[in-house]
Every structure is written in C-alpha cells, then in structure tokens.
Amino acid sequence: MRKIIGIGETVLDIIFKQDQPVGAVPGGSVFNSLISLGRAGLSCAFISETGNDRVGRRILSFLKDNGVDASCVYVYPDSKSPITLAFLNDSNDAEYLFYKDHPNDRLEFSYPDVQPDDVVMYGSYFAVNPVIRPQVAAFLEYARQRGALLYYDVNFRASHRNEVMKLTPNILDNLEMADIVRGSTEDFDVMFRMTDPDQVYRSQIAFYTRKFICTCGASPVQLRAENGFRKEYAIPKTPTVSTVGAGDNFNAGLVYGLIRYGITRDAIDRGLTEQQWDDIISCAISFSANVCQHIDNYISPEFGRQMQME
C-alpha cells in the first residue's frame, strides 16, 4: 500500500470567536492533513517534534488514535509544546498569533521507510526554517531519490514577512524538489508581492515545477500545468463554522485523490489529463468543504469513513 509521509510542526490551536476561546485542538499544517488522511483509512506517518508536556502527550495520542504512525515524532525532554491562537472574524476566517521559540528549534528523527510513489507532504515555516533546514532538506532529497512524489504547500504566513529575503533560497529549493506546488494568494502576496495566479506561475513557479495550484478562499481554484494547460474550479457555497483547516484539508483531499486514482510520480512527470486533474481537485474541494463545517482542523470521522477505499 502506498503511504503518505508528512514532515511539519505540531501545535495546540486555541480557537477564539469574539475574543472568547471556543475550542482547543491539536494542529499544525501537515499534521492536520495527515489526521484527515488517517481518518480516510490511508497509511500515514509523521515526522515532527513536540514538547515533554501535557500538550505533547495529547498530540502523540491523537496521532495514534487517528491511525497516523507517530514513531518519528521526537519528544524533547526539556521543551514546551508550541501554541497557536486563531481568532475567527465574522466570516469565520482566522487571524493567527504564534507562540514558539524558533531559535531553539531542533530536529532529531529516524527516517521512515520510503518507497516509490509514496507521497511526501511538506510546507509552512517548518519547511524553510534555517535552524532545521539541513535535516528537512536531507530527508526531502532522500525521499526524492527513493521515488516518492513530493507535494509542497507554501503556506507562508504574514508573521514571517520580514524574513522573506533570508528564506528565499530555501523556498526556491523546496519549489525545485516539488512535483506539485499549492499556495494561496495570501502566501504569494507576502512572499512575492503579487496575487495574480498567472503572474505568480510565470515569474516564480514554472521554472521549478509545472504543476501549480493557487487557492483564494471561496474564489475559484486556479490550476496551471505544462503546455499552457489552465483551468479554474468553482468552490460550492458551504455553511462555514471555521476556515482554520481549509487549506490543510484541500492538501489532504488532493493527496487522497492521488492515491485513490492511482496517480504515480511517473504519471505526474508525463503530465496529467484534464480528467485526472478534475478527479483529484474534486477530492481536494470536498475535504476542504467538510472541515469548514465544524470547529476541528480535520475532516469529521463520519466523512472519513465515507471516503475509505476498499
């Protein structure tokens, strides 16, 4: 069975509505994706770090309870787990505050087994953090050499705007290794001071990888690929409780589609048909729509059971 291996941060997301806490759930961009994929019955493993505290223990048990292999999550004996505050506005979109001491980051892990056509997910600040970049880059290169398919979610928050210049070499390296790149207009505004998907694709992405997906909240999803292929996908109207996990679950749904429809790295290299793109982006939109309907960062267990493959 093909596996999904994620590398990223773990946090506790405390969610506020009208400045009052309404929920506290384990989170992290790739973490959220893997929980959803585990609930959909896929084989998942997570590479990360957490603190030796109550939050860290909850994160580890939550991974295991949702079918995600946590054996590559390193627990630092003298470290506290990071916290994120997410403040929902009247449209249930979130503004974030992050509490983590990045200069003291470390990353120690043993490599999980990686086989051809396994999918590796990476992104956000974790994937460009200079302190742990050597370990992250070495694993991505190892996975690439082993024949894995690499999916990069840029997910670059405004809180790191003043670091763009310093982090650009790591961002470009991530783009070059990726088979598929996904980002939001908000990401590209922070990183490149541009939001038009065509401009972003031509000037920043296409040189490194030809498969590019740009999202913008409830606006249509924009797809750009080789040979001038382009398409947009409308987002259905969905009653929204929280958008905190929307992008992470778009990623989860797209990776789910790669597995469900048997799309290999060789198929990606050759170029996907329009029908293949339609199939996997439909999965991405479905996962994202489901997570917006409740306060958690992941698809509901019921939806996960519906999506399980025979």
TORLUM-991136 format. One line per 8 residues: number of its first residue (from 1); their letters; for each residue x, z, y of N, C-alpha, C. Coordinates in steps of 0.1 Angstrom, whole numbers. Last residue first. Layout:
! TORLUM-991136
NUM> a> X,Z,Y,X,Z,Y,X,Z,Y | ... .
//
This chain:
! TORLUM-991136
310> emqmqrgf> -120,-6,6,-120,-3,-9,-105,-5,-14 | -114,12,36,-114,-1,28,-114,3,14 | -133,29,61,-124,29,50,-125,17,41 | -151,30,81,-141,20,82,-131,19,70 | -167,51,75,-174,38,75,-163,27,75 | -149,72,80,-154,69,66,-160,56,65 | -147,70,108,-135,68,99,-140,65,85 | -172,78,116,-168,64,118,-156,60,109 .
302> epsiyndi> -170,105,108,-181,96,102,-177,81,104 | -149,115,123,-148,114,109,-158,105,102 | -144,95,153,-151,105,146,-149,104,131 | -111,87,166,-125,83,161,-131,95,153 | -98,110,191,-97,101,179,-111,97,174 | -98,130,209,-89,119,212,-89,109,201 | -132,144,217,-119,143,209,-111,130,213 | -156,141,229,-145,147,237,-132,146,230 .
294> hqcvnasf> -172,108,225,-171,122,223,-158,128,229 | -171,81,230,-184,87,229,-184,102,226 | -146,69,229,-152,72,242,-165,80,242 | -143,63,202,-136,75,207,-141,79,221 | -158,39,200,-162,51,193,-156,63,199 | -143,21,215,-157,24,219,-161,37,212 | -119,19,200,-119,24,214,-133,28,218 | -129,7,176,-122,20,176,-123,27,190 .
286> siacsiid> -138,-18,187,-147,-9,180,-141,6,180 | -115,-29,197,-126,-26,206,-135,-16,200 | -101,-33,173,-95,-25,184,-106,-20,194 | -117,-51,159,-115,-38,154,-110,-28,165 | -114,-73,177,-128,-67,174,-126,-53,169 | -88,-79,173,-92,-73,186,-106,-67,185 | -88,-89,147,-81,-77,149,-85,-71,163 | -106,-112,149,-108,-101,140,-101,-89,144 .
278> dwqqetlg> -94,-128,169,-108,-123,171,-110,-111,162 | -70,-134,157,-70,-126,169,-83,-120,171 | -80,-150,136,-73,-138,133,-72,-128,145 | -91,-171,150,-100,-162,142,-93,-149,139 | -69,-183,161,-78,-177,170,-87,-167,163 | -40,-174,141,-51,-183,145,-60,-175,155 | -6,-164,151,-20,-162,145,-30,-172,150 | 26,-173,142,15,-174,152,2,-173,145 .
270> rdiadrti> 49,-168,127,44,-181,127,33,-184,138 | 51,-140,132,62,-149,136,57,-163,137 | 27,-131,119,29,-129,134,40,-139,139 | 34,-138,93,22,-144,99,23,-143,115 | 55,-120,89,57,-135,88,46,-142,95 | 42,-96,90,52,-99,101,55,-114,101 | 7,-102,82,21,-97,79,30,-101,91 | -25,-92,78,-16,-100,87,-2,-94,86 .
262> gyrilgyv> -48,-84,64,-36,-89,57,-26,-96,65 | -69,-73,75,-70,-87,74,-56,-93,69 | -62,-45,75,-75,-50,69,-74,-65,66 | -38,-45,91,-38,-41,76,-51,-47,69 | -47,-53,116,-36,-60,109,-35,-57,94 | -68,-35,120,-71,-49,118,-60,-56,111 | -52,-12,125,-62,-12,114,-65,-27,110 | -41,-21,149,-32,-19,137,-41,-18,124 .
254> lganfndg> -64,-20,165,-57,-32,163,-48,-32,151 | -71,7,163,-80,-3,158,-73,-16,156 | -49,19,176,-53,22,162,-61,11,156 | -52,8,202,-40,5,194,-43,8,179 | -76,19,209,-75,5,209,-63,1,200 | -67,45,208,-76,41,197,-78,26,197 | -53,47,231,-46,50,219,-54,45,207 | -72,40,251,-61,31,248,-54,34,235 .
246> agvtsvtp> -90,63,248,-95,50,247,-83,40,243 | -87,91,250,-81,84,238,-84,70,237 | -101,96,274,-87,101,272,-80,94,261 | -126,91,283,-117,80,280,-103,84,277 | -156,107,273,-142,108,278,-135,96,274 | -182,97,271,-180,112,274,-166,114,279 | -202,69,278,-188,75,277,-189,90,280 | -219,43,262,-220,56,268,-207,64,266 .
238> tkpiayek> -208,11,268,-208,22,258,-210,35,266 | -209,-24,268,-213,-12,275,-214,-1,265 | -181,-41,253,-195,-38,254,-198,-25,261 | -158,-62,269,-160,-48,264,-175,-45,265 | -148,-95,261,-156,-86,268,-157,-72,261 | -117,-109,260,-127,-103,251,-135,-93,260 | -100,-140,266,-104,-127,270,-116,-123,262 | -70,-158,258,-84,-156,256,-88,-142,261 .
230> rfgnearl> -46,-184,252,-51,-173,260,-66,-171,257 | -17,-201,244,-30,-196,239,-33,-184,248 | 8,-213,250,-2,-213,260,-16,-207,256 | 25,-209,228,19,-223,230,7,-222,240 | 18,-174,221,26,-186,222,18,-199,224 | -6,-155,241,3,-157,230,10,-170,232 | -26,-130,256,-17,-141,258,-8,-143,246 | -57,-115,263,-48,-119,253,-39,-131,257 .
222> qvpsagct> -74,-90,279,-67,-102,281,-57,-104,270 | -106,-75,278,-93,-75,273,-87,-89,274 | -127,-71,308,-123,-78,295,-108,-76,291 | -131,-36,319,-129,-50,322,-125,-57,309 | -130,-9,315,-141,-16,310,-141,-31,312 | -95,-8,315,-107,0,314,-118,-8,308 | -78,-32,308,-81,-27,321,-94,-20,321 | -50,-46,288,-64,-39,290,-65,-34,304 .
214> cifkrtyf> -34,-72,273,-35,-64,286,-49,-59,287 | -11,-82,249,-25,-78,252,-25,-69,264 | 10,-107,236,8,-97,247,-7,-95,249 | 35,-122,220,22,-116,217,19,-105,227 | 61,-130,225,50,-139,229,36,-134,227 | 87,-112,240,78,-114,229,66,-122,234 | 106,-119,261,110,-110,250,100,-111,238 | 95,-136,279,109,-139,275,113,-131,262 .
206> aiqsryvq> 70,-125,283,71,-137,275,85,-140,270 | 71,-104,302,69,-102,288,73,-113,280 | 75,-109,330,81,-97,324,80,-97,309 | 64,-133,339,76,-128,346,83,-116,338 | 41,-139,323,52,-149,326,65,-143,331 | 27,-114,322,32,-121,310,43,-131,313 | 22,-109,349,30,-99,341,36,-106,328 | 6,-131,355,19,-129,362,28,-119,354 .
198> dpdtmrfm> -15,-127,338,-7,-139,337,7,-137,344 | -26,-102,347,-20,-104,333,-11,-116,332 | -18,-86,377,-24,-99,371,-18,-101,357 | -4,-65,387,-15,-62,378,-21,-74,372 | 27,-51,397,18,-63,396,7,-59,385 | 48,-33,397,40,-35,410,32,-48,409 | 60,-26,374,64,-39,380,57,-42,393 | 51,0,367,64,-5,363,69,-16,371 .
190> vdfdetsg> 25,4,379,36,14,380,49,8,378 | 12,-19,370,13,-16,385,24,-6,387 | 14,-16,343,22,-27,349,22,-25,365 | -4,5,339,10,6,334,19,-4,342 | -28,-6,348,-22,6,355,-7,7,351 | -33,-26,330,-29,-30,343,-24,-18,351 | -17,-16,299,-28,-16,308,-23,-21,322 | -4,-32,269,-3,-24,281,-15,-25,290 .
182> rvidamel> 13,-41,240,0,-39,247,3,-29,258 | 29,-65,220,30,-56,231,16,-54,237 | 43,-72,188,31,-72,197,33,-61,207 | 69,-69,180,62,-81,176,49,-83,184 | 97,-56,199,83,-56,195,78,-69,190 | 123,-57,209,121,-54,195,107,-56,190 | 119,-63,236,126,-73,227,124,-70,212 | 106,-40,245,99,-53,245,106,-63,236 .
174> ndlinptl> 127,-22,243,115,-20,235,107,-33,234 | 145,-32,262,149,-31,247,137,-30,239 | 130,-28,285,133,-42,280,137,-42,266 | 130,0,285,118,-7,285,120,-21,279 | 157,5,288,151,10,276,137,3,274 | 162,-6,314,169,-11,302,163,-7,289 | 144,10,330,142,-4,328,150,-9,316 | 149,37,338,144,34,324,142,20,321 .
166> kmvenrhs> 157,36,364,166,42,354,162,38,340 | 134,24,376,147,18,376,157,22,366 | 115,45,371,114,31,366,127,24,365 | 112,70,380,122,68,370,123,53,365 | 90,73,397,103,74,403,115,72,393 | 69,73,378,71,61,387,85,61,393 | 59,91,361,73,87,359,77,75,368 | 33,94,367,41,106,369,56,103,367 .
158> arfnvdyy> 20,71,359,24,72,373,34,84,375 | 31,62,325,23,69,335,29,69,349 | 29,36,304,39,42,313,31,48,325 | 22,21,279,17,35,283,26,42,293 | 30,2,259,39,5,270,35,19,276 | 31,1,226,22,3,236,30,9,248 | 43,-21,202,47,-13,213,36,-12,223 | 48,-25,168,38,-25,178,41,-16,190 .
150> llagrqra> 65,-43,144,66,-33,154,56,-35,165 | 67,-44,109,61,-51,121,60,-40,132 | 97,-43,89,84,-37,94,80,-46,106 | 121,-50,77,110,-60,77,97,-54,82 | 143,-35,81,136,-34,68,124,-43,67 | 150,-41,107,158,-47,96,152,-46,83 | 131,-25,119,131,-40,121,139,-46,110 | 139,1,112,126,-4,107,125,-20,109 .
142> yelfaavq> 164,1,126,163,3,111,150,-3,106 | 154,-1,152,163,-11,147,163,-11,131 | 140,24,153,133,11,155,141,-1,150 | 161,42,150,151,41,140,143,28,141 | 177,37,173,183,35,159,172,34,149 | 159,44,193,163,30,192,169,28,178 | 157,72,188,145,63,188,149,49,185 | 183,81,192,177,83,179,165,74,178 .
134> privpnva> 188,73,219,197,68,208,190,70,195 | 167,86,235,167,72,232,176,67,221 | 165,112,242,163,109,228,164,94,225 | 171,110,269,177,120,262,176,118,247 | 156,89,281,170,87,279,176,97,270 | 125,77,269,132,90,273,147,89,271 | 111,57,258,121,54,268,129,65,273 | 92,68,241,100,56,236,111,52,246 .
126> fysgymvv> 80,88,255,88,92,244,97,80,240 | 63,76,273,76,81,278,86,84,266 | 49,50,252,48,60,262,62,65,266 | 57,40,218,53,38,232,54,51,240 | 50,26,185,58,34,194,54,31,208 | 45,21,151,39,22,164,48,31,173 | 51,-1,125,57,10,132,51,9,146 | 38,-11,94,36,-12,108,42,1,115 .
118> ddpqvdpy> 52,-29,66,47,-17,72,46,-19,87 | 66,-53,61,52,-54,65,45,-40,68 | 89,-37,39,84,-49,46,69,-49,49 | 90,-1,43,90,-13,35,86,-25,43 | 106,29,47,100,18,55,101,6,46 | 104,64,44,106,51,37,99,40,45 | 116,82,73,107,79,62,110,66,55 | 147,98,81,139,85,81,129,85,70 .
110> sfelrdnp> 146,130,95,150,121,84,141,109,84 | 154,141,128,144,138,118,151,130,107 | 154,155,160,161,155,147,151,152,136 | 158,154,193,150,148,182,159,147,170 | 151,172,223,160,168,212,152,161,202 | 148,180,258,143,173,246,155,171,236 | 154,191,281,158,199,270,153,192,257 | 143,175,301,158,175,299,163,183,287 .
102> hdkyflye> 114,179,298,121,168,292,136,169,291 | 94,203,293,108,203,299,116,192,292 | 61,197,303,71,197,292,85,196,299 | 31,191,312,39,203,312,49,203,300 | 13,169,332,21,171,320,30,183,322 | -19,159,342,-7,167,345,0,171,332 | -39,130,348,-32,139,339,-21,147,347 | -73,120,350,-60,121,357,-53,132,350 .
94> adnsdnlf> -96,98,332,-88,110,333,-76,109,343 | -131,90,335,-117,86,334,-108,98,338 | -157,97,339,-150,102,327,-137,96,324 | -166,93,364,-167,81,354,-161,85,341 | -160,116,377,-174,113,374,-176,101,365 | -130,125,358,-138,123,371,-152,120,367 | -112,150,340,-121,139,340,-129,138,353 | -79,158,336,-91,161,345,-100,148,345 .
86> altipsks> -59,172,313,-66,159,316,-79,163,324 | -28,185,308,-41,188,314,-47,174,317 | -7,191,280,-12,182,290,-26,186,295 | 21,209,268,7,209,272,4,198,282 | 45,213,241,41,208,254,26,208,256 | 56,243,225,50,230,224,45,226,238 | 88,259,229,74,259,230,68,245,230 | 115,267,207,109,259,217,94,260,217 .
78> dpyvyvcs> 132,276,187,132,284,200,125,276,211 | 129,260,164,126,274,163,125,282,176 | 112,230,163,123,237,169,120,252,170 | 103,210,137,99,222,144,111,229,150 | 98,176,133,107,186,133,102,198,142 | 81,156,111,79,163,124,88,175,124 | 82,145,87,92,141,96,90,146,110 | 59,153,73,72,158,68,84,154,78 .
70> advgndkl> 33,147,77,40,154,88,54,158,84 | 12,121,70,24,128,65,31,134,77 | -23,125,74,-10,120,80,2,128,75 | -48,135,68,-42,125,59,-29,119,64 | -59,155,83,-64,141,86,-56,131,78 | -45,178,76,-59,177,74,-65,163,75 | -19,171,87,-21,171,72,-36,171,69 | -25,173,115,-20,161,109,-23,160,94 .
62> fslirrgv> -32,200,116,-42,189,120,-38,176,114 | -9,214,110,-21,214,101,-31,204,103 | 6,206,133,11,203,119,-1,203,109 | -9,217,154,-6,203,153,-3,199,139 | -8,245,148,-21,238,147,-19,223,146 | 19,249,152,13,251,138,0,244,137 | 21,245,179,28,236,170,22,237,156 | 5,265,189,1,251,192,8,242,182 .
54> rdngtesi> 19,288,181,6,286,176,1,272,178 | 53,276,176,43,285,182,29,281,176 | 78,260,178,75,270,168,65,280,174 | 69,226,189,75,240,190,71,249,179 | 79,194,175,69,203,181,76,217,182 | 84,159,171,89,172,173,78,181,178 | 81,131,149,80,138,161,87,151,161 | 67,106,130,80,112,134,78,118,148 .
46> facslgar> 42,104,105,45,106,119,59,112,121 | 24,80,84,35,91,86,38,92,101 | -4,69,65,3,71,77,14,82,77 | -26,48,49,-14,56,47,-6,57,59 | -61,50,59,-48,43,57,-37,53,55 | -86,61,64,-81,60,50,-68,53,48 | -94,67,88,-99,54,83,-93,52,69 | -80,89,94,-94,91,91,-100,79,85 .
38> glsilsnf> -55,77,99,-57,86,87,-71,88,84 | -62,65,123,-59,56,111,-60,64,98 | -66,87,139,-77,78,137,-75,69,124 | -40,98,138,-51,106,133,-63,97,130 | -26,77,150,-24,80,136,-35,89,130 | -35,78,177,-37,66,169,-36,69,154 | -26,104,185,-40,101,184,-43,89,176 | 3,100,182,-4,110,174,-19,107,173 .
30> vsggpvag> 7,82,203,8,77,189,2,87,180 | 1,102,225,-4,88,224,-4,83,209 | -13,134,220,-1,126,221,-5,111,218 | -29,163,207,-28,149,212,-14,144,213 | -54,187,198,-41,182,196,-40,167,200 | -76,199,224,-74,192,211,-59,187,210 | -100,215,240,-86,216,238,-83,210,224 | -126,214,266,-121,211,252,-106,212,252 .
22> vpqdqkfi> -133,220,291,-144,217,282,-139,214,268 | -124,239,319,-120,233,306,-132,231,297 | -133,227,352,-135,237,341,-131,231,328 | -133,206,370,-123,217,371,-125,228,362 | -151,188,361,-155,196,373,-146,208,374 | -136,192,330,-147,185,337,-151,193,349 | -106,189,312,-114,195,322,-124,186,328 | -88,195,283,-96,186,290,-106,193,299 .
14> idlvtegi> -56,197,271,-67,206,276,-75,197,286 | -38,187,244,-46,182,255,-57,192,259 | -7,195,233,-21,200,233,-28,195,245 | 14,170,218,10,179,229,-3,185,225 | 41,151,206,29,159,203,26,168,214 | 53,117,208,52,131,212,40,138,206 | 65,94,182,60,98,195,59,113,197 | 61,70,159,71,78,164,67,81,179 .
6> giikrm> 44,61,128,44,63,143,55,72,147 | 37,39,104,47,49,108,47,50,123 | 16,29,79,18,29,94,26,41,97 | 20,9,49,20,22,57,21,19,72 | 5,-8,22,12,-8,35,10,5,42 | 8,0,-12,0,0,0,9,0,13 .
//
